[in-house]
């Protein structure tokens, strides 16, 4: 007698298959979610981190500029002042946004964080050259001065590449493909003074030179040591002139454009100009006896030049004026030299 026993293999096999399929589907969902997170969320977080960091760098450069200005201004207690010589200022800069691996724990989480960026700090001559002409003659003490700068160069992964520079007392931002913008004006100004019984125009110009040939990069905090070496108030400021020209031979057209913008803002902010003066050739009747002239319009899209000039002309050059209405042009020229060194800050 043969007894048949039913076998229930089919349902068991279907249950096993469904578990495998479910596991694969869950794994696929995890992979898809992780991929979307890495493609959209991580770059957005990285961009936010880098934008926030660059804003901090900008604020640090503004603070650096204000601190150095205060140092050399306090030192100018006489024609040759030694009161502040040797004074060293220490400023800390964070190089980059740090590393993603250091901000999270675990191997898996490290891949879910933005990649930390690095940066470079350097002190070098920029390629910009300043020449000052007084009565159409180059001033010997300011003839072909090579300008130097403290530069912060980013290596951003998620945001545009930026370079912050402290040059001649101003703060500049250079962005690849975007040109150069002026964040803080250099130490150039014009104002009215009294020369005897007549009004006079004074041009104030500060030449701030940074000495150092170092470049250092990384991701940690960096200490920038800045030492005031020499300050000088040039006695040429007591001599009247008919005209003065500040000429910048820039390293490139974007930087020449930035310096022209500096000159434009110098004329706009001058109390010698009235509100309806144009920034290029103001009406001399409304400018306290001085013309401000910037050759070539910065608004001309066809103009390309690596030279920027600010010309200040005295009204006494204009014929037919009453001598009582004449004005004099004076120069207040200040020089300061700094020694800059780098050192990694202690964590």
Buried (B, 14 or more C-beta within 10 A) or exposed (E): EEEEEEEEEEEEEEEEEEEEEEEEEEEEEEEEEEEEEEEEEBBEBBBBBBBEBBEEBBEBBBEBBEEBBEBBBBBBEEEEBEEBEEBEBEBEBBBBBBBBBEBBEEEEEBBBBBBBBBBBBBBBBBBBBBBBBBBEEBBEEBEEBEBBBBBBBBEBBBBBEBBBBBBBBBBBBBBEEEBBBBBBBBBBBBBBEEBEEBBBBBBBBBBBBBBBEEEBBEBBBBBBBBBBBBBBBBEBBEEBBBBBBBBBBBBBBBBBBBBBBBBBBBBBEBEBBEEEBBBBBBEBEEBBBBBBBBBBBBEEEEBEBBBBBBBBBBBBEEEEBEEEEBBBBBBBBBBBBBBBBBEEBEE
